[in-house]
Amino acid sequence: MKIGFIGSGAMGEALVKGLIDSGRYSPEDICCSDILKTRCGFLSTTYGVSAHRDNIKVVESSDIIILAVKPDKVREVVLEVKGIIDKTKLLVSIAAGVSTNAIETWLDKDVPVIRVVPNTPCVIGKGISAIAPGKYSTELHQEKAQDIFACVGDTVRVSESLMDAVTGVSGSGPAYIYLVIEAMIDAAVTVGLPRTAAADLVLKTVIGSAEMVLQTGQHPAVLKAQVVSPGGTTAAGLNELESGKLRALFTGAVKAAVQRAGELGE
Ligand SMILES: NC(=O)c1ccc[n+]([C@@H]2O[C@H](COP(=O)([O-])OP(=O)(O)OC[C@H]3O[C@@H](n4cnc5c(N)ncnc54)[C@H](OP(=O)(O)O)[C@@H]3O)[C@@H](O)[C@H]2O)c1
């Protein structure tokens, strides 16, 4: 399988790196394009892939084309390549908010399209990508897409109607967690811990807690209850978080991001 990238910025590069690092794809299997010549030079020097400014060339030389430009550029790119793309290829879009239906309408032919919402931890192979099929894509197409994104983390399949929700949860999610981490480190410094120790304590607590949920399969509320002793320190801390309406804030943040994802696709 030859994989092509149109738009080779942050996410495009993360995928190129992941595909090569996985050992399942070699640089000869990958072809990239980007509007910036310097970006193309960087990609070919760093990863040994072929990279140039010609989007048409990418489509011609690839079996699977990953569309990794910003959402507002997707229509322009699809219209540019529609003349040379056909149903023997698979088009995978990672653009936030842009539906497979919109892409299929712009293509105006039965090309299989798949929409994927990855997240930035893909850069270190710890991403989570949600995959949804368009109306011309088969089970085999979904497996091919899953195979690619499995090189940079885990994958889940969802129906497309849930993709804006996924964007608001796991697409934007790393930023929410970074904010929580930053706030906890600052709080640790406020109570007297040196910043390096504070960062270590907070980060290992976040990783350890996530691993506990994953490995035990227990509901977070059950694990939380195990930390809380009656009248103890954790109960006092949790009471502050609940008084500050932490749950409502998270619900509001996710809803706002989901709404914005919908607007981007309009
Ligand atoms: N980053 C995330 O967390 C994340 C998560 C999920 C999905 N996504 C989606 O992934 C896509 C890419 O995001 P990103 O963060 O990688 O963006 P990015 O870093 O801006 O990368 C997009 C690249 O495409 C280039 N480009 C623009 N127009 C082009 C054209 N006509 N032909 C070829 N290349 C073109 C851009 O060049 P210029 O910079 O010169 O315009 C840029 O280098 C977006 O649609 C985003 O919604 C991102």
The ligand as a MOL file (V3000), in Angstrom:
LIG
                    3D

  0  0  0     0  0            999 V3000
M  V30 BEGIN CTAB
M  V30 COUNTS 48 52 0 0 0
M  V30 BEGIN ATOM
M  V30 1 N -3.7630 18.9210 15.8060 0
M  V30 2 C -4.7450 18.1970 16.3470 0
M  V30 3 O -4.8570 17.9620 17.5410 0
M  V30 4 C -5.7560 17.5610 15.4500 0
M  V30 5 C -6.5800 16.5650 15.9730 0
M  V30 6 C -7.5270 15.9900 15.1300 0
M  V30 7 C -7.6330 16.4210 13.8130 0
M  V30 8 N -6.8270 17.4240 13.3650 0 CHG=1
M  V30 9 C -6.9890 17.8900 11.9890 0
M  V30 10 O -5.8120 17.6100 11.2710 0
M  V30 11 C -5.7090 18.5520 10.2250 0
M  V30 12 C -4.2980 19.0630 10.1920 0
M  V30 13 O -4.0190 19.6990 11.4330 0
M  V30 14 P -2.5440 20.1440 11.7850 0
M  V30 15 O -2.5450 20.5100 13.2130 0
M  V30 16 O -1.5790 19.1150 11.2870 0 CHG=-1
M  V30 17 O -2.4660 21.4630 10.8720 0
M  V30 18 P -1.1710 22.1410 10.2570 0
M  V30 19 O 0.0110 21.9020 11.1310 0
M  V30 20 O -1.5450 23.5430 9.8970 0
M  V30 21 O -0.9180 21.2980 8.9040 0
M  V30 22 C -1.5920 21.4960 7.6930 0
M  V30 23 C -0.5340 21.6690 6.6130 0
M  V30 24 O -1.1740 21.6980 5.3310 0
M  V30 25 C -0.5670 22.7390 4.5680 0
M  V30 26 N -1.4610 23.1780 3.5010 0
M  V30 27 C -2.3300 24.2300 3.4830 0
M  V30 28 N -2.9750 24.2850 2.2970 0
M  V30 29 C -2.5160 23.2490 1.5600 0
M  V30 30 C -2.7820 22.7980 0.2360 0
M  V30 31 N -3.6770 23.4110 -0.5490 0
M  V30 32 N -2.1320 21.7100 -0.2060 0
M  V30 33 C -1.2200 21.0780 0.5600 0
M  V30 34 N -0.9100 21.4690 1.8240 0
M  V30 35 C -1.5420 22.5450 2.3140 0
M  V30 36 C -0.3070 23.7970 5.5950 0
M  V30 37 O 0.5700 24.7780 5.1260 0
M  V30 38 P 0.3770 26.3050 5.7280 0
M  V30 39 O 0.6870 26.1970 7.1770 0
M  V30 40 O 1.3580 27.1010 4.9580 0
M  V30 41 O -1.0600 26.6860 5.4630 0
M  V30 42 C 0.2450 22.9730 6.7480 0
M  V30 43 O 1.6190 22.7080 6.6170 0
M  V30 44 C -6.7290 19.6630 10.4840 0
M  V30 45 O -7.7930 19.5740 9.5520 0
M  V30 46 C -7.2180 19.3940 11.8790 0
M  V30 47 O -8.5930 19.6970 12.0060 0
M  V30 48 C -5.8670 17.9740 14.1330 0
M  V30 END ATOM
M  V30 BEGIN BOND
M  V30 1 1 1 2
M  V30 2 2 2 3
M  V30 3 1 2 4
M  V30 4 1 4 5
M  V30 5 2 4 48
M  V30 6 2 5 6
M  V30 7 1 6 7
M  V30 8 2 7 8
M  V30 9 1 8 9
M  V30 10 1 8 48
M  V30 11 1 9 10
M  V30 12 1 9 46
M  V30 13 1 10 11
M  V30 14 1 11 12
M  V30 15 1 11 44
M  V30 16 1 12 13
M  V30 17 1 13 14
M  V30 18 2 14 15
M  V30 19 1 14 16
M  V30 20 1 14 17
M  V30 21 1 17 18
M  V30 22 2 18 19
M  V30 23 1 18 20
M  V30 24 1 18 21
M  V30 25 1 21 22
M  V30 26 1 22 23
M  V30 27 1 23 24
M  V30 28 1 23 42
M  V30 29 1 24 25
M  V30 30 1 25 26
M  V30 31 1 25 36
M  V30 32 1 26 27
M  V30 33 1 26 35
M  V30 34 2 27 28
M  V30 35 1 28 29
M  V30 36 1 29 30
M  V30 37 2 29 35
M  V30 38 1 30 31
M  V30 39 2 30 32
M  V30 40 1 32 33
M  V30 41 2 33 34
M  V30 42 1 34 35
M  V30 43 1 36 37
M  V30 44 1 36 42
M  V30 45 1 37 38
M  V30 46 2 38 39
M  V30 47 1 38 40
M  V30 48 1 38 41
M  V30 49 1 42 43
M  V30 50 1 44 45
M  V30 51 1 44 46
M  V30 52 1 46 47
M  V30 END BOND
M  V30 END CTAB
M  END
